[in-house]
Amino acid sequence: MKPEAVEFLTAGLRPVDCRTCGTRVLVKKNSLQHTSVQWTSDASRSCPVFAERVAAGARTALLDSCARLSESIAAAVEDGLLEVADG
């Protein structure tokens, strides 16, 4: 991958830990409505919510984010740990 493509895909990503299970993801808030999340581990092994869904037959690629992780990301924004790009 070209360096400019890597920069485009990774610029602005910041680590955020789930306040419930401790799973760490990389996050970029492009706007209040748009959040990019890059998992740094296998979601079905590190997130109990994803693990439960996979055990029930779901495929992680088709799952939305965990609500607990979404709450942790929102809290990181509120606490000033994560900036909103357009905000």
Secondary structure by P-SEA (a helix, b strand, c coil): ccaaaaaaacccbbbbcccccbbbbbbbcccccbbbbbbccccccccaaaaaaaaaccccccccccaaaaaaaaaaaaacccccccc
